[in-house]
């Protein structure tokens, strides 16, 4: 190998042997992707909104720029073999232009659009025969009233774009309930039937461009105020439900043409039916357990998929896995103190992941994962370690 070629290889220049993946966003998902990239010998470059973003703190290959900045994204893409994402706050029009100019975007703009725009998502999935709630577009109060007349109160009003972690979702209990303020530039809304939820579940799929796909065991999620606080794997459901959920996840991935990891959040209703709630076309909170709990993590398989490499085995490494998310408490407790970390690590069989974020109430600061012979035992261990980190009683 010539000396100039060797230097190009070491630097990870596009087209010079070392795969260069550019990730738009430098949050905790990018931070956890770095370890997977290192293991695979992949150069992971980050476009961070700020130099103190979670992943930017621990990466030597960071470009600072806003995801909506045309010049920043275009210049960043030029230094990468493939562009991928750790969030959906992206300009789909710009990505379509980059794709048309020959850049490799995975997932592509068409797949991302299903996660970005819930009205579009519902229309596409419904047309494909996938189970979505009854819904309608909303332009005013009359649309909500007409929908409720057909489906009954209460109804769920959602922002079609920009909502996450319970934000942008409102339950309206009667015709007197006002619509939320439109906000700058207006806000597209949709109204959906209020679904009786027995359990909340998530299916994680990894898919390559050629169609190879793998599915991790079904995840049971525990939500509080729209924020995921705990995960249990495998989900405590009947085998037929798990099989149906897997089939839905694969069908959504195929319909969307997703490359990379896809998370499909599902409601299991009181009647036993499954309904699609949300999509994420990237690694997702519901898959953090895969780092210790699966033979191949969601982060490793996402990188494999966007580089069109063979996907890894998604099987469990233990009979049961549990994850507890660390949220900032009302008192601003920070889990990064040495004494708290030592107390958490003293709990046997747990893995601690801290995201490098400053603590504030309700902010997602990290997670703890435990494996064990049964879901209850694994969850108890994860809760003990999480409680130690935030200075609370595990209960």
Secondary structure as GFF3:
##gff-version 3
##sequence-region A 1 395
A	DSSP	alpha_helix	3	11	.	.	.	ID=ss1
A	DSSP	beta_strand	20	24	.	.	.	ID=ss2
A	DSSP	alpha_helix	28	40	.	.	.	ID=ss3
A	DSSP	beta_strand	43	48	.	.	.	ID=ss4
A	DSSP	three_ten_helix	56	58	.	.	.	ID=ss5
A	DSSP	beta_strand	62	64	.	.	.	ID=ss6
A	DSSP	alpha_helix	70	78	.	.	.	ID=ss7
A	DSSP	beta_strand	82	85	.	.	.	ID=ss8
A	DSSP	alpha_helix	92	100	.	.	.	ID=ss9
A	DSSP	alpha_helix	109	116	.	.	.	ID=ss10
A	DSSP	alpha_helix	118	127	.	.	.	ID=ss11
A	DSSP	beta_strand	135	138	.	.	.	ID=ss12
A	DSSP	alpha_helix	141	151	.	.	.	ID=ss13
A	DSSP	beta_strand	155	159	.	.	.	ID=ss14
A	DSSP	beta_strand	169	172	.	.	.	ID=ss15
A	DSSP	beta_strand	189	193	.	.	.	ID=ss16
A	DSSP	beta_strand	197	207	.	.	.	ID=ss17
A	DSSP	beta_strand	213	215	.	.	.	ID=ss18
A	DSSP	beta_strand	219	224	.	.	.	ID=ss19
A	DSSP	beta_strand	227	233	.	.	.	ID=ss20
A	DSSP	alpha_helix	239	256	.	.	.	ID=ss21
A	DSSP	beta_strand	260	269	.	.	.	ID=ss22
A	DSSP	beta_strand	274	280	.	.	.	ID=ss23
A	DSSP	three_ten_helix	285	287	.	.	.	ID=ss24
A	DSSP	alpha_helix	290	293	.	.	.	ID=ss25
A	DSSP	alpha_helix	298	306	.	.	.	ID=ss26
A	DSSP	beta_strand	320	327	.	.	.	ID=ss27
A	DSSP	alpha_helix	338	345	.	.	.	ID=ss28
A	DSSP	beta_strand	350	354	.	.	.	ID=ss29
A	DSSP	beta_strand	364	372	.	.	.	ID=ss30
A	DSSP	alpha_helix	375	390	.	.	.	ID=ss31
###
